[in-house]
Amino acid sequence: MAETTSQGPELLLDTCVYIDALEDRIPQSVVHLLERRLSNHSGVALAELTHLFGRLDPWHSRTATVLAEIADTIADIPEHRLNAPSIGVLGDAGILAGIIARLSDVDTAREQALLNDAILYLQAVENGHMVLTRNIQEFDYFDQLLPCNGVLFYSRHNVTRQG
């Protein structure tokens, strides 16, 4: 499939985009956006998706199906569009996530997810991409502290599941 472009910066997809697509809970407007913009993928989202291969109960009746769908999604990611965050991004993200955790009194159990999101945000900033996410809480904090118009938010409200 040939890459297409439309007006606006390239996207860097947050993990929730993959999950919403797999669950058929992604708004049609986001589907159209993904068809028109170049999408980039982060090693952070890849790690969050592959985490499920170890996390999900292998004896649960749906696990094999879910993991097959995730494997297919990962296999569809073009290698040249999958990138790892730089060392500078990793260091700066630790500081950014720590500031947000302290100022917003984040639950300790959420700190790793906050760090992952900070890495994704700064990776997008460094590469001139825009993060596509429905995670308003954390990414809004990042954009307030380091404003760069680097986030595009969407909502699943009024989304009807297909099929």
TORKOL-4160 file (C-alpha; in steps of 0.2 Angstrom, whole numbers, padded with zeros to 4 digits, m for minus):
163
<pt num="1" X="0000" Y="0000" Z="0000"/>
<pt num="2" X="0007" Y="0017" Z="m0005"/>
<pt num="3" X="0010" Y="0030" Z="0008"/>
<pt num="4" X="m0002" Y="0045" Z="0007"/>
<pt num="5" X="0000" Y="0062" Z="0014"/>
<pt num="6" X="m0012" Y="0076" Z="0018"/>
<pt num="7" X="m0010" Y="0093" Z="0025"/>
<pt num="8" X="m0003" Y="0093" Z="0043"/>
<pt num="9" X="0011" Y="0084" Z="0052"/>
<pt num="10" X="0014" Y="0066" Z="0052"/>
<pt num="11" X="0006" Y="0056" Z="0067"/>
<pt num="12" X="0014" Y="0046" Z="0081"/>
<pt num="13" X="0001" Y="0034" Z="0087"/>
<pt num="14" X="m0002" Y="0031" Z="0106"/>
<pt num="15" X="m0006" Y="0013" Z="0111"/>
<pt num="16" X="m0025" Y="0018" Z="0113"/>
<pt num="17" X="m0026" Y="0020" Z="0095"/>
<pt num="18" X="m0022" Y="0002" Z="0091"/>
<pt num="19" X="m0033" Y="m0004" Z="0105"/>
<pt num="20" X="m0048" Y="0006" Z="0099"/>
<pt num="21" X="m0045" Y="0000" Z="0081"/>
<pt num="22" X="m0044" Y="m0018" Z="0087"/>
<pt num="23" X="m0060" Y="m0016" Z="0097"/>
<pt num="24" X="m0069" Y="m0007" Z="0083"/>
<pt num="25" X="m0071" Y="0008" Z="0094"/>
<pt num="26" X="m0062" Y="0021" Z="0084"/>
<pt num="27" X="m0072" Y="0036" Z="0077"/>
<pt num="28" X="m0074" Y="0037" Z="0059"/>
<pt num="29" X="m0066" Y="0054" Z="0059"/>
<pt num="30" X="m0050" Y="0046" Z="0066"/>
<pt num="31" X="m0051" Y="0032" Z="0052"/>
<pt num="32" X="m0052" Y="0046" Z="0039"/>
<pt num="33" X="m0037" Y="0055" Z="0047"/>
<pt num="34" X="m0027" Y="0039" Z="0047"/>
<pt num="35" X="m0030" Y="0036" Z="0029"/>
<pt num="36" X="m0024" Y="0054" Z="0025"/>
<pt num="37" X="m0009" Y="0056" Z="0036"/>
<pt num="38" X="0007" Y="0047" Z="0037"/>
<pt num="39" X="0007" Y="0037" Z="0053"/>
<pt num="40" X="0023" Y="0033" Z="0063"/>
<pt num="41" X="0024" Y="0020" Z="0077"/>
<pt num="42" X="0035" Y="0020" Z="0093"/>
<pt num="43" X="0044" Y="0007" Z="0102"/>
<pt num="44" X="0035" Y="0012" Z="0117"/>
<pt num="45" X="0018" Y="0007" Z="0109"/>
<pt num="46" X="0026" Y="m0009" Z="0103"/>
<pt num="47" X="0031" Y="m0013" Z="0121"/>
<pt num="48" X="0014" Y="m0009" Z="0128"/>
<pt num="49" X="0006" Y="m0020" Z="0115"/>
<pt num="50" X="0018" Y="m0035" Z="0117"/>
<pt num="51" X="0017" Y="m0034" Z="0136"/>
<pt num="52" X="0000" Y="m0042" Z="0134"/>
<pt num="53" X="0008" Y="m0058" Z="0127"/>
<pt num="54" X="0015" Y="m0061" Z="0144"/>
<pt num="55" X="0001" Y="m0052" Z="0154"/>
<pt num="56" X="m0015" Y="m0061" Z="0148"/>
<pt num="57" X="m0020" Y="m0077" Z="0155"/>
<pt num="58" X="m0015" Y="m0091" Z="0143"/>
<pt num="59" X="m0030" Y="m0102" Z="0149"/>
<pt num="60" X="m0043" Y="m0088" Z="0146"/>
<pt num="61" X="m0055" Y="m0093" Z="0131"/>
<pt num="62" X="m0052" Y="m0076" Z="0122"/>
<pt num="63" X="m0033" Y="m0075" Z="0125"/>
<pt num="64" X="m0027" Y="m0084" Z="0109"/>
<pt num="65" X="m0039" Y="m0074" Z="0098"/>
<pt num="66" X="m0034" Y="m0057" Z="0106"/>
<pt num="67" X="m0015" Y="m0061" Z="0104"/>
<pt num="68" X="m0018" Y="m0066" Z="0086"/>
<pt num="69" X="m0026" Y="m0050" Z="0082"/>
<pt num="70" X="m0012" Y="m0040" Z="0091"/>
<pt num="71" X="0001" Y="m0050" Z="0082"/>
<pt num="72" X="m0007" Y="m0046" Z="0065"/>
<pt num="73" X="m0008" Y="m0027" Z="0070"/>
<pt num="74" X="0011" Y="m0027" Z="0074"/>
<pt num="75" X="0015" Y="m0037" Z="0058"/>
<pt num="76" X="0006" Y="m0023" Z="0048"/>
<pt num="77" X="0018" Y="m0009" Z="0055"/>
<pt num="78" X="0030" Y="m0004" Z="0041"/>
<pt num="79" X="0048" Y="m0006" Z="0048"/>
<pt num="80" X="0053" Y="0011" Z="0041"/>
<pt num="81" X="0039" Y="0019" Z="0051"/>
<pt num="82" X="0044" Y="0011" Z="0068"/>
<pt num="83" X="0056" Y="0020" Z="0078"/>
<pt num="84" X="0064" Y="0020" Z="0095"/>
<pt num="85" X="0065" Y="0035" Z="0106"/>
<pt num="86" X="0082" Y="0043" Z="0108"/>
<pt num="87" X="0093" Y="0043" Z="0123"/>
<pt num="88" X="0089" Y="0062" Z="0126"/>
<pt num="89" X="0070" Y="0059" Z="0125"/>
<pt num="90" X="0072" Y="0045" Z="0138"/>
<pt num="91" X="0081" Y="0056" Z="0150"/>
<pt num="92" X="0070" Y="0071" Z="0147"/>
<pt num="93" X="0054" Y="0060" Z="0149"/>
<pt num="94" X="0060" Y="0054" Z="0166"/>
<pt num="95" X="0060" Y="0072" Z="0172"/>
<pt num="96" X="0044" Y="0077" Z="0163"/>
<pt num="97" X="0035" Y="0062" Z="0170"/>
<pt num="98" X="0042" Y="0065" Z="0188"/>
<pt num="99" X="0036" Y="0083" Z="0188"/>
<pt num="100" X="0019" Y="0078" Z="0182"/>
<pt num="101" X="0018" Y="0064" Z="0195"/>
<pt num="102" X="0023" Y="0076" Z="0209"/>
<pt num="103" X="0012" Y="0091" Z="0204"/>
<pt num="104" X="m0004" Y="0080" Z="0200"/>
<pt num="105" X="m0002" Y="0068" Z="0214"/>
<pt num="106" X="m0002" Y="0053" Z="0202"/>
<pt num="107" X="m0005" Y="0036" Z="0210"/>
<pt num="108" X="0012" Y="0026" Z="0211"/>
<pt num="109" X="0004" Y="0012" Z="0201"/>
<pt num="110" X="0001" Y="0024" Z="0186"/>
<pt num="111" X="0019" Y="0031" Z="0186"/>
<pt num="112" X="0026" Y="0018" Z="0173"/>
<pt num="113" X="0011" Y="0022" Z="0161"/>
<pt num="114" X="0014" Y="0041" Z="0164"/>
<pt num="115" X="0033" Y="0039" Z="0160"/>
<pt num="116" X="0028" Y="0029" Z="0144"/>
<pt num="117" X="0017" Y="0043" Z="0139"/>
<pt num="118" X="0030" Y="0056" Z="0142"/>
<pt num="119" X="0042" Y="0046" Z="0131"/>
<pt num="120" X="0030" Y="0046" Z="0117"/>
<pt num="121" X="0026" Y="0064" Z="0119"/>
<pt num="122" X="0044" Y="0069" Z="0118"/>
<pt num="123" X="0048" Y="0057" Z="0104"/>
<pt num="124" X="0034" Y="0065" Z="0094"/>
<pt num="125" X="0041" Y="0083" Z="0098"/>
<pt num="126" X="0059" Y="0078" Z="0093"/>
<pt num="127" X="0053" Y="0071" Z="0076"/>
<pt num="128" X="0041" Y="0085" Z="0072"/>
<pt num="129" X="0026" Y="0073" Z="0073"/>
<pt num="130" X="0009" Y="0075" Z="0082"/>
<pt num="131" X="0004" Y="0062" Z="0095"/>
<pt num="132" X="m0014" Y="0055" Z="0091"/>
<pt num="133" X="m0022" Y="0049" Z="0107"/>
<pt num="134" X="m0038" Y="0049" Z="0117"/>
<pt num="135" X="m0028" Y="0051" Z="0133"/>
<pt num="136" X="m0032" Y="0068" Z="0137"/>
<pt num="137" X="m0027" Y="0069" Z="0156"/>
<pt num="138" X="m0008" Y="0065" Z="0154"/>
<pt num="139" X="m0005" Y="0073" Z="0137"/>
<pt num="140" X="m0014" Y="0089" Z="0141"/>
<pt num="141" X="m0002" Y="0090" Z="0156"/>
<pt num="142" X="0013" Y="0088" Z="0144"/>
<pt num="143" X="0007" Y="0101" Z="0132"/>
<pt num="144" X="0004" Y="0113" Z="0146"/>
<pt num="145" X="0022" Y="0111" Z="0152"/>
<pt num="146" X="0030" Y="0110" Z="0135"/>
<pt num="147" X="0018" Y="0118" Z="0123"/>
<pt num="148" X="0021" Y="0114" Z="0105"/>
<pt num="149" X="0004" Y="0109" Z="0098"/>
<pt num="150" X="0010" Y="0091" Z="0097"/>
<pt num="151" X="m0005" Y="0082" Z="0102"/>
<pt num="152" X="m0021" Y="0078" Z="0093"/>
<pt num="153" X="m0035" Y="0072" Z="0104"/>
<pt num="154" X="m0050" Y="0061" Z="0100"/>
<pt num="155" X="m0065" Y="0054" Z="0110"/>
<pt num="156" X="m0074" Y="0037" Z="0108"/>
<pt num="157" X="m0091" Y="0046" Z="0113"/>
<pt num="158" X="m0105" Y="0041" Z="0101"/>
<pt num="159" X="m0094" Y="0027" Z="0093"/>
<pt num="160" X="m0104" Y="0012" Z="0088"/>
<pt num="161" X="m0096" Y="m0004" Z="0088"/>
<pt num="162" X="m0095" Y="m0012" Z="0071"/>
<pt num="163" X="m0101" Y="m0030" Z="0068"/>
